[in-house]
Amino acid sequence: MTKNIIIVGAGPGGLATALRLKGQGYNVEIFESSNRVGGRMRGFQDGDYAFDTGPTILQLPNLYDDLFASAGLKREDYITFTRLEPYTKLRFWDDSTLELTTDFDKLKHQLAAFRQDLPAALDRWYAEETKKYDAGYEPYLSQPARSILGYMRLDELGTGLKFKPWETLYQHFWNAFQDERLVYALSYPAKYLGMHPTLSASVFSLIPYIEMAFGVWHPQGGFRALAQAIAQGFQDLGGKIHLNTPVKQVWLENRQVQGVELENGERIKADTVIVNADFAEAVQTLIPPAAQGKYTDNFFAKKQFSCSTFMLYLGIDKRYDNLPHHQLYLSEHIRKREKPFVNDSALDEIDPPFYVCNPTPVDASNAPEGHSTLYVLVPIPHTGHGVDWEKKAKSYRDLIINRLPLLGFEGVEQHIVSETCYTAENWQNDYSVYLGAVFNLSHNWLQLGPFRPPVRSEYIDKLYWVGGAVHPGSGLMTILESAKNTARFVEEDLVKR
Ligand SMILES: Cc1cc2nc3c(=O)[nH]c(=O)nc-3n(C[C@H](O)[C@H](O)[C@H](O)COP(=O)(O)OP(=O)(O)OC[C@H]3O[C@@H](n4cnc5c(N)ncnc54)[C@H](O)[C@@H]3O)c2cc1C
């Protein structure tokens, strides 16, 4: 008989797992508390303007091709990807700029202006990183975590050492380039990990490599359309999505999954339950205390969580067609080593680094003709650090609006038609993200691989987790890998039954 699978949450991890399992012929239903699919990337509409809420950077489009193909579908039938070239422009604390591009000649020309030996250093780094990517991506990032001993096999120690686990991301890039602009330019993708490069594991040098080698992409219609596309593929195969239907708890008997209990009290039976809701939040709210195992309040109190983000979503009655899609301002403060700057434990109200996405020039679908949208992101402390946003939100908004000219956005204020602001509290309360730490458990070596919560529950039979908080980590690329592993485990375990 066909097995019934319930997925709690229609974030990227839930949707991707649902599509894979539906493609394998299971009865799959998703229960989602919000009125839209996509989780942190669900986006929203305000009047004539449409906004992406979370992700704006898409890497490795082949992962999406593979996801749709796993269910017998073609990704191109559901969503189109546009390559961005150059893909990111950075402005540094000293007013110099750099355009990251997959065109090596253009990139090296810019680096030579920084220092004559940098083009050769780039070649060396890239060659080294290609080897690391070959040795690391498929066998480690793409595979389920093993026990600690599983990583100590003699034949694999050589591979492990290539990743220099003793190095931080900062040390990795400093050793390669000895130029702080380049160090921060290449370690900025630590942004999707929510960590300062001096705290983040050096293995994440693979992210800038992947961007340089395979490009950065934009899904037409935005990331909200990408979420809708995966959901549509799932529904086309007969999958069901119940929106506005929060799950109250996972229904267990003797640590065996029976199904889920909805907020309205209804119980729905299932052979397997997969939870995509944010791990730290969900384990404490959806799992009865007796079955939580080590994941108690005390466990999470000792863990490090990523920063949160202050967001401005602006609909404006003008366009900035000559400005890039992705831009970052890397202020002097990004180089500071004092605690609040490194671990985002206090709000930087003077000179915070920030990021702006200007999507309309490559995707005019988000605003009326002649208008556009802007997405502004500033890393801020998570809610555990107690910023009083009721008092601070307005002045912080003004600070950031006044700093937009640093990235070429002159005169924005007079053109704002639609404005929405998020603080860490919105992420916590409206998106059910623990502490509003949008990039989940931090990505230091002690919270990665065998030290990160695994996809298959350690304590409950036929319960699985998928999403940014579990192995391998936050960000769409890794979450799609997590979804692949979750689907694989479910399949293996259901066949064994
Ligand atoms: C501002 C920002 C910028 C980002 N930029 C990037 C980027 O450029 N590139 C990138 O790759 N990643 C980026 N990320 C990270 C990426 O968005 C996240 O890693 C990803 O969304 C996490 O997905 P997830 O599958 O863990 O689930 P989530 O997105 O957390 O979704 C979980 C879902 O579960 C639902 N849910 C929760 N509780 C219940 C319940 N009780 N019952 C039913 N449903 C429930 C929620 O409503 C939600 O829909 C960004 C994130 C943010 C916030």
The ligand as an SDF file (V2000), in Angstrom:
LIG
                    3D

 53 58  0  0  0  0  0  0  0  0999 V2000
   17.1880   37.9200    4.8250 C   0  0  0  0  0  0  0  0  0  0  0  0
   17.6710   36.5770    4.3510 C   0  0  0  0  0  0  0  0  0  0  0  0
   18.5340   36.4950    3.2780 C   0  0  0  0  0  0  0  0  0  0  0  0
   18.9610   35.2450    2.8150 C   0  0  0  0  0  0  0  0  0  0  0  0
   19.7570   35.1850    1.7100 N   0  0  0  0  0  0  0  0  0  0  0  0
   20.0400   33.9720    1.1750 C   0  0  0  0  0  0  0  0  0  0  0  0
   20.6510   33.8790   -0.1100 C   0  0  0  0  0  0  0  0  0  0  0  0
   20.8870   34.8910   -0.7720 O   0  0  0  0  0  0  0  0  0  0  0  0
   20.9280   32.6370   -0.6060 N   0  0  0  0  0  0  0  0  0  0  0  0
   20.6160   31.5040    0.0890 C   0  0  0  0  0  0  0  0  0  0  0  0
   20.8860   30.3970   -0.4050 O   0  0  0  0  0  0  0  0  0  0  0  0
   20.0060   31.5680    1.3060 N   0  0  0  0  0  0  0  0  0  0  0  0
   19.6940   32.7650    1.8440 C   0  0  0  0  0  0  0  0  0  0  0  0
   19.0100   32.8460    3.0170 N   0  0  0  0  0  0  0  0  0  0  0  0
   18.7840   31.6210    3.8010 C   0  0  0  0  0  0  0  0  0  0  0  0
   17.5610   30.8480    3.3680 C   0  0  0  0  0  0  0  0  0  0  0  0
   16.4590   31.6850    3.1660 O   0  0  0  0  0  0  0  0  0  0  0  0
   17.2050   29.8680    4.4670 C   0  0  0  0  0  0  0  0  0  0  0  0
   18.3440   29.0580    4.6860 O   0  0  0  0  0  0  0  0  0  0  0  0
   16.0090   29.0180    4.0850 C   0  0  0  0  0  0  0  0  0  0  0  0
   14.8540   29.7520    3.8000 O   0  0  0  0  0  0  0  0  0  0  0  0
   15.6660   28.0940    5.2240 C   0  0  0  0  0  0  0  0  0  0  0  0
   14.7800   27.1760    4.6850 O   0  0  0  0  0  0  0  0  0  0  0  0
   14.1440   26.0310    5.5330 P   0  0  0  0  0  0  0  0  0  0  0  0
   13.7800   24.9370    4.5750 O   0  0  0  0  0  0  0  0  0  0  0  0
   15.0020   25.7030    6.6940 O   0  0  0  0  0  0  0  0  0  0  0  0
   12.7480   26.5850    6.0690 O   0  0  0  0  0  0  0  0  0  0  0  0
   12.0560   28.0230    6.4280 P   0  0  0  0  0  0  0  0  0  0  0  0
   12.3730   28.9440    5.3220 O   0  0  0  0  0  0  0  0  0  0  0  0
   12.3980   28.3820    7.8040 O   0  0  0  0  0  0  0  0  0  0  0  0
   10.5690   27.5330    6.3610 O   0  0  0  0  0  0  0  0  0  0  0  0
    9.9670   26.7580    7.3880 C   0  0  0  0  0  0  0  0  0  0  0  0
    8.4520   26.7500    7.1700 C   0  0  0  0  0  0  0  0  0  0  0  0
    7.8310   26.0190    8.2370 O   0  0  0  0  0  0  0  0  0  0  0  0
    6.6040   26.6920    8.5700 C   0  0  0  0  0  0  0  0  0  0  0  0
    6.2020   26.3110    9.9300 N   0  0  0  0  0  0  0  0  0  0  0  0
    6.8400   26.6200   11.0930 C   0  0  0  0  0  0  0  0  0  0  0  0
    6.1790   26.0800   12.1440 N   0  0  0  0  0  0  0  0  0  0  0  0
    5.0970   25.4190   11.6310 C   0  0  0  0  0  0  0  0  0  0  0  0
    4.0410   24.6710   12.2060 C   0  0  0  0  0  0  0  0  0  0  0  0
    3.9350   24.4730   13.5440 N   0  0  0  0  0  0  0  0  0  0  0  0
    3.0970   24.1440   11.3870 N   0  0  0  0  0  0  0  0  0  0  0  0
    3.1840   24.3080   10.0380 C   0  0  0  0  0  0  0  0  0  0  0  0
    4.1660   25.0270    9.4350 N   0  0  0  0  0  0  0  0  0  0  0  0
    5.1090   25.5660   10.2240 C   0  0  0  0  0  0  0  0  0  0  0  0
    6.9700   28.1590    8.4520 C   0  0  0  0  0  0  0  0  0  0  0  0
    5.8140   28.9740    8.3060 O   0  0  0  0  0  0  0  0  0  0  0  0
    7.8300   28.1370    7.1700 C   0  0  0  0  0  0  0  0  0  0  0  0
    7.0380   28.2930    6.0180 O   0  0  0  0  0  0  0  0  0  0  0  0
   18.5350   34.0700    3.4730 C   0  0  0  0  0  0  0  0  0  0  0  0
   17.6550   34.1600    4.5550 C   0  0  0  0  0  0  0  0  0  0  0  0
   17.2030   35.3930    4.9790 C   0  0  0  0  0  0  0  0  0  0  0  0
   16.1960   35.4510    6.0710 C   0  0  0  0  0  0  0  0  0  0  0  0
  1  2  1  0
  2  3  1  0
  2 52  2  0
  3  4  2  0
  4  5  1  0
  4 50  1  0
  5  6  2  0
  6  7  1  0
  6 13  1  0
  7  8  2  0
  7  9  1  0
  9 10  1  0
 10 11  2  0
 10 12  1  0
 12 13  2  0
 13 14  1  0
 14 15  1  0
 14 50  1  0
 15 16  1  0
 16 17  1  0
 16 18  1  0
 18 19  1  0
 18 20  1  0
 20 21  1  0
 20 22  1  0
 22 23  1  0
 23 24  1  0
 24 25  2  0
 24 26  1  0
 24 27  1  0
 27 28  1  0
 28 29  2  0
 28 30  1  0
 28 31  1  0
 31 32  1  0
 32 33  1  0
 33 34  1  0
 33 48  1  0
 34 35  1  0
 35 36  1  0
 35 46  1  0
 36 37  1  0
 36 45  1  0
 37 38  2  0
 38 39  1  0
 39 40  1  0
 39 45  2  0
 40 41  1  0
 40 42  2  0
 42 43  1  0
 43 44  2  0
 44 45  1  0
 46 47  1  0
 46 48  1  0
 48 49  1  0
 50 51  2  0
 51 52  1  0
 52 53  1  0
M  END
$$$$
